[in-house]
Amino acid sequence: MEAGLVVNPVAGGRAFRSIDRLEELLMKEVALKTLVTRNRGDAESFARELAGRDTIIVAGGDGTINEVINGLLLSDNTEASNKPSLAIIPLGTANVLANELSIPERIEDAVHLALTGVARKISLGRINGRYFSLMAGIGFDGETVLGVNRSIKRLSGKGAYILSGIMNLLRYNPSIINIKTERTNISGTNAVIGNTHFYAGRFHVTSKASITEPSLDLCLFMGKRRKDMLKYVFGVITERHLMYKDVYYEKCSHLEISSVGTVHIQVDGDYFGTLPVKIDVVHDALNIIY
């Protein structure tokens, strides 16, 4: 079997130390080509380069996985039916997709699964033509990711997101977002469109979502006040947010989202841009080993 290994050496602070061990384990079983990212966008380019191999193994976090998925699915190098399967070695800050698919954190166990596991189809979200495996966070979520200090992130991981969230909360003044689905038109202040039920590690926002279903889950928060956002954070932590009257939840396959003011978006934990966007689900879009 021919495999490609894409490594983000700064993911989670331990990836660089793991490269030699990963290669040692994998080269016992497969013909391996290793490519190490240096800049944002490298993983997407590497996926196109490796598109002819049987398997692409991604050692990194959710952002690196997102790039590889887009490189694979937006590549013209290979017919869709012959795209390689994807395997994951979780080395990132949160590793949400690995949690969702029950991929072990220990490198030796993750490598064993990558080499012996079953390739299964998963659905993906698509936002303005680009794919995501986890979620699109709109409003507070997106602005928090935009404000993350990369130097602090390298040192403290999740701490950088917490600090940015606190700063975002202190100046909280959300714009109204308008969402159109196949069932309704509705407005609110913050939204998560989820393809998975895990979020930011092991929290649940779109708790009814499934990565194998042909649908996405919309969780819309409607409150405008700072104390509303504090309530939502508490609700997510305690898994009670779906009981709130000012939280709307719907399964859907197409969304159009706009706003009057500037509203920021994060996708799979990385900053994406601003509204407006169109989002849909692509069923059975990718083979992934888990």
FENVENBEL-V21199 format. One record per backbone hydrogen bond with DSSP energy under -0.5 kcal/mol. CO is the residue of the C=O (numbers start at 1). NH is the residue of the N-H. Records with the same first field share a line. If there is no record, write none. Layout:
CO: NH  NH
//
This chain:
1: 31
2: 54  55
3: 33
4: 6  57
5: 7  35
6: 59
7: 9  37
8: 11
9: 16
10: 13
11: 14  15
14: 18
15: 18  19
16: 19
18: 22
19: 23
20: 24
21: 25
22: 26
23: 27
25: 28
26: 29  30
30: 32
31: 3
33: 5
35: 7
37: 9
39: 42
41: 45
42: 46
43: 47
44: 48
45: 49
46: 50
48: 51
50: 53
54: 85
55: 4  57
56: 58  87
57: 6  59
58: 60  89
59: 8
60: 91  92
61: 65
62: 66
63: 67
64: 68
65: 69
66: 70
67: 71
68: 72
69: 73
70: 74
72: 75
79: 82
80: 83
85: 56
86: 289
87: 58
88: 90
89: 60  91
95: 99
96: 100
97: 101
98: 103
99: 102
106: 110
107: 111
108: 112
109: 113
110: 114
111: 115
112: 116
113: 117
118: 120  290
120: 288
122: 285  286
124: 282
125: 132
126: 128  280
127: 130
130: 127
132: 125
134: 195  196
135: 268
136: 138  193
137: 266
138: 140  191
139: 143
140: 144
141: 145
142: 146
143: 147
145: 148
148: 150
149: 153
150: 154
151: 155
152: 156
153: 157
156: 159
157: 160  161
158: 161  162
159: 163
160: 164
161: 165
162: 166
163: 167
164: 168
165: 169
166: 170
167: 171
169: 172
176: 260
177: 188
178: 258
179: 186
180: 256
184: 181
186: 179
188: 177
190: 221
191: 138
192: 194  219
193: 136
194: 217
199: 203
200: 202
203: 199  205
205: 207
206: 209
210: 213
211: 123
213: 215
216: 218  252
217: 194  219
218: 220  250
219: 192
220: 248
221: 189  190
225: 229
226: 230
227: 231
228: 232
229: 233
230: 234
231: 235
232: 236
233: 237
234: 238
235: 239  240  241
236: 204  239
240: 243
241: 244
244: 247
246: 222
248: 220
250: 218
252: 216
253: 281
254: 182
255: 279
256: 180
257: 276  277
258: 178
263: 275
264: 139  142
265: 272  273
266: 137
267: 270
270: 267
273: 265
277: 257
278: 128
279: 255
280: 126
281: 283
282: 124  285
286: 122  288
287: 86
288: 120  290
//
